[in-house]
Amino acid sequence: MMRTRVGIICGGPSTEHAVSLISAVNIVAAIDRARFEVIVIGVDDNGGWHHYPPDAFVTDANDPARIALQPSTNRLHLNPGATSGVLIDSASGQAIDPIDVFFPIIHGTSGEDGGLQGLLRWLNTPFVGTDIAGSAMAMDKDIAKRLLSAAGLATAPYRALSHADSANADFDALAEQLGTPLFIKPANQGSSVGVSRVTSKTAFKPALDNALALDHKVLVETAVTGREIECAVLGNEHPEVSGCGEIVLTDGFYSYETKYLDAEAAGVVVPADLPENVAETVRNVAATAFKALNLAGLARVDVFVTSDERVIVNEVNTLPGFTPISMYPKLFEHAGIGYEALVTRLIEQACTRFSATATP
């Protein structure tokens, strides 16, 4: 039987380069090699594409602080519009064997904001995950909040500020409107990159500048007091929603370092200890958010559950992590869908969706 050739795209120029590599290592380890032939496409910090064998594409695979792509001269060029061989080896000038389906796992900007999805559209090849518009809308926290609110879902109150707005931003006025502490975050970043918790006027301007260094637009948001609960979603038109998991922090908030570099700073509890009616509400909110943002394939929906059992959407991640401690695969593993089966279903659903929408 001919194996389906899967191109796993990882790395990239975003601040989440290392996390992407860790996710890719885990996907490669889990994929069913009897059904799928794997090629890894590592994207370097400058955006260059390189092809690797699946078992030798990173150094320091077990160290999140040091993991990196192997040095490579196997540079790829893209050939949009080709009927076969859309990826060209730059050294030989020859097309590499055709990719049947791409599995992009580049987190953050360039990878899950619609940019990479647009490029894959040009290559006219199936790919795992949400298409261009849904990716862009979910990535932009301002736009996502507007769509989620229109769908009847609760989100934290906020103000969106541009670079121009920031010059006149006043901490006292924002604190009066939104309360304190405030969270300041780039509109288009993931994994809590550039996020600051601000309790004073002194800390406000540095936090704002820090966020604006990463994006042209930032959110100043009310801090929500509640339990941090996450749900995983899998599917296309009729998505399956997992049970609930909880992030339990020992201190501070769920920062990038807490998620990936400090194993002692947070715990992942699956399943979350919630009343059945609250867990069902969270699952319904996750399904509604998935559809409201026009998502496909996979997503992780993060919410707060307050002491009076209100469910407030924090954010929706269209390419959640597949690291050893990532909530997305853990939630489906608890639901009886193991890592290998989960990867298989994501690939199959990508092919199904492409077949239903491809131009004859």
Backbone hydrogen bonds in HBPLUS format (Angstrom, degrees):
<---DONOR---> <-ACCEPTOR-->    atom                        ^
c    i                          cat <-CA-CA->   ^        H-A-AA   ^      H-
h    n   atom  resd res      DA  || num        DHA   H-A  angle D-A-AA Bond
n    s   type  num  typ     dist DA aas  dist angle  dist       angle   num
A0004-THR N   A0035-ARG O   2.99 MM  31  6.38 145.8  2.11 165.9 156.0     1
A0037-GLU N   A0004-THR O   2.83 MM  33  5.95 156.2  1.88 138.0 146.1     2
A0100-ASP N   A0005-ARG O   2.86 MM  95  5.12 144.8  1.98 135.2 146.8     3
A0101-VAL N   A0005-ARG O   3.30 MM  96  6.67 149.8  2.39 157.5 158.5     4
A0006-VAL N   A0037-GLU O   2.77 MM  31  6.06 161.8  1.80 170.1 176.6     5
A0039-ILE N   A0006-VAL O   2.99 MM  33  6.27 159.5  2.03 164.0 162.9     6
A0007-GLY N   A0101-VAL O   3.00 MM  94  6.38 158.2  2.05 147.0 154.1     7
A0103-PHE N   A0007-GLY O   2.81 MM  96  5.94 163.9  1.84 144.9 144.3     8
A0008-ILE N   A0039-ILE O   2.97 MM  31  6.39 153.0  2.04 159.8 165.7     9
A0041-ILE N   A0008-ILE O   2.79 MM  33  5.83 175.0  1.79 149.4 151.1    10
A0009-ILE N   A0103-PHE O   3.08 MM  94  6.10 150.3  2.17 121.3 130.1    11
A0105-ILE N   A0009-ILE O   2.83 MM  96  5.87 161.3  1.86 163.0 165.1    12
A0010-CYS N   A0041-ILE O   3.01 MM  31  6.39 159.1  2.06 155.9 159.8    13
A0043-VAL N   A0010-CYS O   2.78 MM  33  6.02 166.0  1.80 163.2 168.1    14
A0012-GLY N   A0043-VAL O   2.69 MM  31  4.65 165.4  1.71 126.5 130.4    15
A0020-SER N   A0016-GLU O   3.02 MM   4  6.27 158.2  2.07 157.1 163.3    16
A0021-LEU N   A0017-HIS O   3.15 MM   4  6.53 151.8  2.24 147.8 155.1    17
A0022-ILE N   A0018-ALA O   3.05 MM   4  6.40 156.7  2.10 150.7 156.8    18
A0023-SER N   A0019-VAL O   2.93 MM   4  6.23 161.2  1.97 152.7 157.6    19
A0024-ALA N   A0020-SER O   2.92 MM   4  6.18 158.3  1.97 148.5 154.6    20
A0025-VAL N   A0021-LEU O   2.93 MM   4  6.19 158.3  1.97 151.3 156.5    21
A0026-ASN N   A0022-ILE O   3.19 MM   4  6.47 156.6  2.25 148.7 153.9    22
A0027-ILE N   A0023-SER O   2.97 MM   4  6.27 153.2  2.04 150.7 158.7    23
A0028-VAL N   A0024-ALA O   2.87 MM   4  6.03 169.8  1.88 159.1 161.4    24
A0029-ALA N   A0025-VAL O   3.07 MM   4  6.21 152.1  2.15 139.6 147.3    25
A0030-ALA N   A0026-ASN O   3.07 MM   4  6.18 137.8  2.25 136.4 147.0    26
A0030-ALA N   A0027-ILE O   3.09 MM   3  5.08 125.9  2.40  94.4 108.6    27
A0031-ILE N   A0027-ILE O   2.94 MM   4  5.97 140.9  2.10 154.2 163.2    28
A0035-ARG N   A0032-ASP O   3.13 MM   3  5.62 142.8  2.27 109.6 118.8    29
A0036-PHE N   A0032-ASP O   2.88 MM   4  5.96 151.7  1.96 152.7 162.1    30
A0040-VAL N   A0052-TYR O   3.26 MM  12  5.14 164.8  2.28 150.3 148.7    31
A0052-TYR N   A0040-VAL O   2.86 MM  12  5.14 154.1  1.93 154.9 160.0    32
A0042-GLY N   A0050-HIS O   2.86 MM   8  5.24 136.5  2.05 151.6 158.3    33
A0050-HIS N   A0042-GLY O   2.96 MM   8  5.24 140.0  2.13 138.9 151.4    34
A0044-ASP N   A0048-GLY O   2.89 MM   4  5.33 155.7  1.95 152.0 155.0    35
A0047-GLY N   A0044-ASP O   2.94 MM   3  5.27 164.8  1.97 115.5 119.9    36
A0076-LEU N   A0049-TRP O   2.73 MM  27  5.26 163.3  1.76 141.5 140.7    37
A0051-HIS N   A0074-ASN O   2.96 MM  23  5.70 151.9  2.04 153.3 159.1    38
A0056-ALA N   A0053-PRO O   3.37 MM   3  5.78 171.3  2.38 119.7 119.7    39
A0070-GLN N   A0057-PHE O   2.97 MM  13  5.36 156.9  2.03 123.0 123.7    40
A0059-THR N   A0068-ALA O   2.77 MM   9  5.36 153.5  1.84 152.5 160.8    41
A0068-ALA N   A0059-THR O   3.25 MM   9  5.36 151.3  2.34 136.0 140.1    42
A0063-ASP N   A0060-ASP O   3.10 MM   3  5.48 167.7  2.11 121.0 121.9    43
A0066-ARG N   A0063-ASP O   2.97 MM   3  5.41 151.1  2.06 115.7 124.4    44
A0067-ILE N   A0063-ASP O   2.88 MM   4  5.67 142.5  2.03 171.1 176.7    45
A0090-SER N   A0075-ARG O   2.86 MM  15  5.51 177.5  1.86 155.6 155.7    46
A0077-HIS N   A0088-ILE O   2.75 MM  11  4.97 156.3  1.80 146.3 154.6    47
A0088-ILE N   A0077-HIS O   2.77 MM  11  4.97 174.2  1.77 153.6 155.6    48
A0079-ASN N   A0086-VAL O   2.71 MM   7  4.62 144.7  1.83 150.4 147.7    49
A0082-ALA N   A0079-ASN O   3.30 MM   3  6.04 156.4  2.36 141.9 142.4    50
A0096-ILE N   A0087-LEU O   2.94 MM   9  5.98 161.5  1.97 156.2 160.9    51
A0089-ASP N   A0094-GLN O   2.87 MM   5  5.60 166.3  1.89 158.0 154.0    52
A0093-GLY N   A0089-ASP O   2.72 MM   4  5.39 144.8  1.85 150.5 161.5    53
A0102-PHE N   A0126-PRO O   2.86 MM  24  6.24 167.7  1.87 147.6 148.7    54
A0128-VAL N   A0102-PHE O   2.94 MM  26  6.40 149.5  2.04 150.8 158.8    55
A0111-GLY N   A0108-GLY O   3.16 MM   3  5.67 143.3  2.30 123.2 134.1    56
A0112-GLU N   A0108-GLY O   2.97 MM   4  5.66 160.5  2.00 171.2 169.4    57
A0118-GLY N   A0114-GLY O   2.90 MM   4  5.96 145.9  2.01 140.3 147.9    58
A0119-LEU N   A0115-GLY O   3.22 MM   4  6.56 153.3  2.29 144.4 151.2    59
A0120-LEU N   A0116-LEU O   2.93 MM   4  6.23 158.2  1.98 152.6 158.4    60
A0121-ARG N   A0117-GLN O   2.97 MM   4  6.18 142.2  2.12 139.0 149.3    61
A0122-TRP N   A0118-GLY O   3.15 MM   4  6.52 148.5  2.26 142.1 149.4    62
A0122-TRP N   A0119-LEU O   3.06 MM   3  5.12 117.4  2.46  95.0 109.8    63
A0123-LEU N   A0119-LEU O   3.17 MM   4  6.58 139.6  2.34 139.7 150.8    64
A0124-ASN N   A0121-ARG O   2.96 MM   3  5.05 153.0  2.03 102.8 111.6    65
A0135-SER N   A0131-ASP O   3.07 MM   4  6.06 156.9  2.13 150.1 157.2    66
A0136-ALA N   A0132-ILE O   3.00 MM   4  6.23 165.5  2.03 156.7 160.4    67
A0137-MET N   A0133-ALA O   2.92 MM   4  6.12 164.9  1.94 157.8 162.1    68
A0138-ALA N   A0134-GLY O   2.98 MM   4  6.01 163.5  2.01 147.8 152.4    69
A0139-MET N   A0135-SER O   3.03 MM   4  6.06 151.2  2.11 144.7 152.6    70
A0140-ASP N   A0136-ALA O   3.20 MM   4  6.33 152.3  2.28 145.2 150.8    71
A0144-ALA N   A0140-ASP O   2.84 MM   4  6.01 169.3  1.85 163.8 167.5    72
A0141-LYS N   A0187-ALA O   2.98 MM  46  5.05 170.6  1.99 137.1 138.5    73
A0145-LYS N   A0141-LYS O   3.02 MM   4  5.97 157.8  2.07 135.8 141.4    74
A0146-ARG N   A0142-ASP O   3.21 MM   4  6.51 155.3  2.28 146.1 152.4    75
A0147-LEU N   A0143-ILE O   3.07 MM   4  6.40 159.7  2.12 155.0 159.8    76
A0148-LEU N   A0144-ALA O   2.83 MM   4  6.03 161.8  1.86 156.8 162.6    77
A0149-SER N   A0145-LYS O   2.87 MM   4  5.94 159.8  1.91 147.5 153.1    78
A0150-ALA N   A0146-ARG O   2.99 MM   4  6.17 152.1  2.07 140.4 148.3    79
A0151-ALA N   A0147-LEU O   3.06 MM   4  6.31 132.2  2.30 136.8 149.0    80
A0151-ALA N   A0148-LEU O   3.10 MM   3  5.06 131.1  2.35  93.2 106.7    81
A0153-LEU N   A0148-LEU O   2.99 MM   5  5.41 161.7  2.03 151.8 147.0    82
A0152-GLY N   A0149-SER O   2.93 MM   3  5.08 158.5  1.98 108.5 113.3    83
A0313-VAL N   A0154-ALA O   2.79 MM 159  6.09 154.7  1.85 163.8 156.4    84
A0222-THR N   A0157-PRO O   2.91 MM  65  5.57 171.6  1.92 161.5 161.2    85
A0159-ARG N   A0220-VAL O   2.81 MM  61  5.20 145.7  1.93 143.9 155.4    86
A0220-VAL N   A0159-ARG O   2.81 MM  61  5.20 164.8  1.84 157.8 163.2    87
A0161-LEU N   A0218-VAL O   2.83 MM  57  5.32 163.4  1.85 153.0 158.7    88
A0218-VAL N   A0161-LEU O   2.84 MM  57  5.32 163.9  1.87 154.8 160.1    89
A0166-SER N   A0162-SER O   2.98 MM   4  6.15 146.2  2.10 147.8 156.7    90
A0168-ASN N   A0165-ASP O   3.04 MM   3  5.84 145.8  2.17 120.6 128.2    91
A0169-ALA N   A0166-SER O   3.18 MM   3  4.85 162.6  2.21  98.2 103.5    92
A0174-LEU N   A0170-ASP O   3.03 MM   4  6.26 164.2  2.05 156.8 161.5    93
A0175-ALA N   A0171-PHE O   2.75 MM   4  5.89 160.0  1.79 157.2 163.4    94
A0176-GLU N   A0172-ASP O   2.95 MM   4  6.11 149.4  2.05 140.7 148.8    95
A0177-GLN N   A0173-ALA O   3.06 MM   4  6.29 150.2  2.15 141.5 149.3    96
A0178-LEU N   A0174-LEU O   2.74 MM   4  5.80 164.4  1.76 156.3 160.8    97
A0179-GLY N   A0175-ALA O   2.67 MM   4  4.56 138.8  1.83 123.9 132.2    98
A0182-LEU N   A0198-VAL O   2.86 MM  16  5.12 163.7  1.88 153.0 155.9    99
A0198-VAL N   A0182-LEU O   2.74 MM  16  5.12 175.1  1.74 162.1 163.7   100
A0183-PHE N   A0221-GLU O   2.92 MM  38  5.07 168.1  1.93 147.9 151.8   101
A0221-GLU N   A0183-PHE O   2.79 MM  38  5.07 169.0  1.80 153.9 157.8   102
A0184-ILE N   A0196-SER O   2.91 MM  12  5.28 163.2  1.94 153.0 158.7   103
A0196-SER N   A0184-ILE O   2.91 MM  12  5.28 156.4  1.97 149.8 157.6   104
A0185-LYS N   A0219-LEU O   3.00 MM  34  5.36 157.2  2.05 148.2 155.5   105
A0219-LEU N   A0185-LYS O   2.81 MM  34  5.36 165.5  1.83 162.7 167.1   106
A0187-ALA N   A0217-LYS O   2.93 MM  30  5.62 163.5  1.96 148.7 143.1   107
A0193-VAL N   A0190-GLY O   3.01 MM   3  5.95 169.0  2.02 130.6 133.9   108
A0195-VAL N   A0192-SER O   3.34 MM   3  5.38 159.9  2.38 125.3 121.5   109
A0204-PHE N   A0201-LYS O   3.25 MM   3  5.11 143.0  2.39  95.1 105.6   110
A0207-ALA N   A0203-ALA O   3.19 MM   4  6.23 156.2  2.25 146.2 153.1   111
A0208-LEU N   A0204-PHE O   2.93 MM   4  6.15 156.4  1.98 154.8 162.1   112
A0209-ASP N   A0205-LYS O   2.91 MM   4  6.11 164.8  1.93 157.3 161.1   113
A0210-ASN N   A0206-PRO O   2.90 MM   4  6.04 153.0  1.98 143.0 150.8   114
A0211-ALA N   A0207-ALA O   3.08 MM   4  6.33 157.8  2.13 147.1 151.5   115
A0212-LEU N   A0208-LEU O   2.93 MM   4  6.13 160.3  1.96 151.2 157.3   116
A0213-ALA N   A0209-ASP O   2.97 MM   4  6.09 128.8  2.24 141.1 152.7   117
A0214-LEU N   A0211-ALA O   3.05 MM   3  5.50 155.5  2.11 109.5 117.2   118
A0227-ARG N   A0305-VAL O   2.92 MM  78  5.12 156.2  1.97 145.6 138.9   119
A0305-VAL N   A0227-ARG O   2.94 MM  78  5.12 150.8  2.02 138.9 148.4   120
A0247-ILE N   A0228-GLU O   2.92 MM  19  5.47 162.5  1.95 156.2 161.9   121
A0229-ILE N   A0303-VAL O   2.91 MM  74  5.32 157.9  1.96 151.0 156.4   122
A0303-VAL N   A0229-ILE O   2.79 MM  74  5.32 177.4  1.79 170.2 171.0   123
A0230-GLU N   A0245-GLY O   2.84 MM  15  5.24 159.6  1.88 143.7 149.2   124
A0245-GLY N   A0230-GLU O   2.94 MM  15  5.24 157.7  1.99 151.6 158.4   125
A0231-CYS N   A0301-VAL O   2.96 MM  70  5.27 154.3  2.03 144.3 152.6   126
A0301-VAL N   A0231-CYS O   2.85 MM  70  5.27 155.7  1.91 151.9 158.9   127
A0242-SER N   A0232-ALA O   2.85 MM  10  5.25 169.6  1.86 159.3 162.2   128
A0233-VAL N   A0299-ALA O   2.82 MM  66  5.21 157.9  1.87 166.4 163.9   129
A0299-ALA N   A0233-VAL O   3.16 MM  66  5.21 139.3  2.33 139.9 138.3   130
A0234-LEU N   A0240-GLU O   2.84 MM   6  5.13 155.4  1.90 148.7 156.8   131
A0240-GLU N   A0234-LEU O   2.66 MM   6  5.13 172.0  1.67 154.0 153.8   132
A0235-GLY N   A0297-GLY O   2.94 MM  62  4.77 164.5  1.96 125.1 128.3   133
A0297-GLY N   A0235-GLY O   2.68 MM  62  4.77 131.8  1.90 135.3 146.4   134
A0272-ALA N   A0244-CYS O   2.83 MM  28  5.48 156.1  1.88 129.5 133.0   135
A0246-GLU N   A0269-VAL O   2.85 MM  23  5.06 156.7  1.91 142.7 150.6   136
A0269-VAL N   A0246-GLU O   2.86 MM  23  5.06 173.8  1.87 156.1 158.2   137
A0248-VAL N   A0267-GLY O   2.84 MM  19  4.98 172.3  1.85 150.2 152.9   138
A0267-GLY N   A0248-VAL O   2.71 MM  19  4.98 154.5  1.77 142.0 151.1   139
A0250-THR N   A0265-ALA O   3.04 MM  15  5.44 169.8  2.05 143.1 141.4   140
A0255-SER N   A0253-PHE O   2.80 MM   2  5.73 126.8  2.09 114.7  98.4   141
A0259-LYS N   A0255-SER O   2.98 MM   4  6.25 154.9  2.05 150.4 156.9   142
A0260-TYR N   A0256-TYR O   3.08 MM   4  6.25 157.3  2.13 154.3 159.3   143
A0261-LEU N   A0257-GLU O   2.78 MM   4  4.79 146.8  1.89 128.3 138.7   144
A0262-ASP N   A0257-GLU O   2.83 MM   5  5.89 138.9  2.00 162.9 158.0   145
A0265-ALA N   A0262-ASP O   3.21 MM   3  5.61 162.2  2.24 113.6 118.8   146
A0274-LEU N   A0272-ALA O   3.03 MM   2  5.74 120.2  2.40 109.7  93.3   147
A0278-VAL N   A0275-PRO O   3.03 MM   3  5.34 121.6  2.38 105.8 120.3   148
A0279-ALA N   A0275-PRO O   2.94 MM   4  6.23 166.1  1.96 163.2 167.6   149
A0280-GLU N   A0276-GLU O   2.95 MM   4  6.12 155.1  2.01 147.1 153.7   150
A0281-THR N   A0277-ASN O   3.06 MM   4  6.25 147.8  2.16 135.8 144.4   151
A0282-VAL N   A0278-VAL O   2.92 MM   4  6.25 159.8  1.96 154.7 159.6   152
A0283-ARG N   A0279-ALA O   3.02 MM   4  6.27 158.1  2.06 147.0 152.7   153
A0284-ASN N   A0280-GLU O   2.96 MM   4  6.19 154.9  2.02 146.3 153.0   154
A0285-VAL N   A0281-THR O   2.88 MM   4  6.13 156.2  1.94 151.9 158.7   155
A0286-ALA N   A0282-VAL O   2.92 MM   4  6.20 154.9  1.99 148.9 155.6   156
A0287-ALA N   A0283-ARG O   3.03 MM   4  6.32 158.7  2.08 147.5 152.5   157
A0288-THR N   A0284-ASN O   2.93 MM   4  6.15 160.1  1.97 149.1 154.9   158
A0289-ALA N   A0285-VAL O   2.87 MM   4  6.04 160.0  1.91 151.8 157.2   159
A0290-PHE N   A0286-ALA O   3.01 MM   4  6.16 159.4  2.05 148.0 153.3   160
A0291-LYS N   A0287-ALA O   3.17 MM   4  6.43 158.1  2.22 146.8 151.5   161
A0292-ALA N   A0288-THR O   2.83 MM   4  5.96 157.8  1.88 150.6 157.9   162
A0293-LEU N   A0289-ALA O   3.11 MM   4  6.20 148.9  2.21 149.4 154.4   163
A0295-LEU N   A0290-PHE O   3.07 MM   5  5.43 169.0  2.08 166.4 166.5   164
A0294-ASN N   A0291-LYS O   3.07 MM   3  5.00 159.7  2.11 103.2 109.2   165
A0298-LEU N   A0296-ALA O   2.96 MM   2  5.87 131.1  2.20 108.9  94.3   166
A0300-ARG N   A0317-ASN O   2.89 MM  17  5.17 153.5  1.96 144.0 152.8   167
A0317-ASN N   A0300-ARG O   2.87 MM  17  5.17 172.6  1.88 156.8 157.9   168
A0302-ASP N   A0315-GLU O   2.92 MM  13  5.40 171.0  1.93 177.9 177.8   169
A0314-ASN N   A0302-ASP O   2.74 MM  12  5.43 161.4  1.78 141.8 146.1   170
A0315-GLU N   A0302-ASP O   3.31 MM  13  5.40 147.7  2.42 128.0 136.8   171
A0304-PHE N   A0312-ILE O   2.74 MM   8  5.11 155.6  1.80 147.8 156.1   172
A0312-ILE N   A0304-PHE O   2.90 MM   8  5.11 165.4  1.92 151.3 156.1   173
A0306-THR N   A0310-ARG O   2.99 MM   4  5.30 156.7  2.04 147.6 153.8   174
A0309-GLU N   A0306-THR O   2.85 MM   3  5.04 151.9  1.93 117.4 117.8   175
A0326-SER N   A0323-THR O   3.10 MM   3  5.05 168.0  2.12 109.7 113.2   176
A0331-LEU N   A0327-MET O   2.84 MM   4  5.95 158.2  1.89 164.4 167.7   177
A0332-PHE N   A0328-TYR O   3.36 MM   4  6.70 161.8  2.39 152.5 156.4   178
A0333-GLU N   A0329-PRO O   2.87 MM   4  5.97 148.0  1.97 145.2 154.9   179
A0334-HIS N   A0330-LYS O   3.02 MM   4  6.25 154.4  2.09 145.6 151.5   180
A0335-ALA N   A0331-LEU O   3.14 MM   4  6.41 134.4  2.36 132.1 144.6   181
A0337-ILE N   A0332-PHE O   2.77 MM   5  5.19 159.3  1.81 157.3 150.0   182
A0336-GLY N   A0333-GLU O   3.06 MM   3  5.15 159.7  2.10 104.8 110.1   183
A0342-LEU N   A0338-GLY O   2.80 MM   4  5.96 154.6  1.86 156.8 165.3   184
A0343-VAL N   A0339-TYR O   3.01 MM   4  6.27 165.7  2.03 155.7 158.0   185
A0344-THR N   A0340-GLU O   3.02 MM   4  6.22 160.4  2.06 148.6 154.5   186
A0345-ARG N   A0341-ALA O   2.92 MM   4  6.13 161.3  1.96 149.0 153.5   187
A0346-LEU N   A0342-LEU O   3.04 MM   4  6.28 157.1  2.09 150.8 156.9   188
A0347-ILE N   A0343-VAL O   3.11 MM   4  6.35 159.6  2.15 150.6 155.3   189
A0348-GLU N   A0344-THR O   2.93 MM   4  6.15 166.9  1.95 156.0 159.9   190
A0349-GLN N   A0345-ARG O   2.89 MM   4  5.95 162.1  1.92 149.5 154.4   191
A0350-ALA N   A0346-LEU O   3.09 MM   4  6.22 146.3  2.21 138.9 147.5   192
A0351-CYS N   A0347-ILE O   3.16 MM   4  6.46 158.1  2.21 150.7 155.5   193
A0352-THR N   A0348-GLU O   2.95 MM   4  6.22 157.2  2.00 149.9 156.7   194
A0353-ARG N   A0349-GLN O   2.95 MM   4  6.08 164.5  1.98 146.7 150.5   195
A0354-PHE N   A0350-ALA O   3.04 MM   4  6.19 156.9  2.09 144.7 151.2   196
A0355-SER N   A0351-CYS O   2.98 MM   4  6.14 160.5  2.02 148.6 153.6   197
A0356-ALA N   A0352-THR O   3.11 MM   4  6.33 145.5  2.23 144.6 153.5   198
A0357-THR N   A0353-ARG O   3.20 MM   4  6.38 129.8  2.47 138.6 150.6   199
A0357-THR N   A0354-PHE O   3.14 MM   3  5.26 138.2  2.33  99.3 110.7   200
A0358-ALA N   A0354-PHE O   2.77 MM   4  5.55 136.4  1.96 157.8 164.8   201
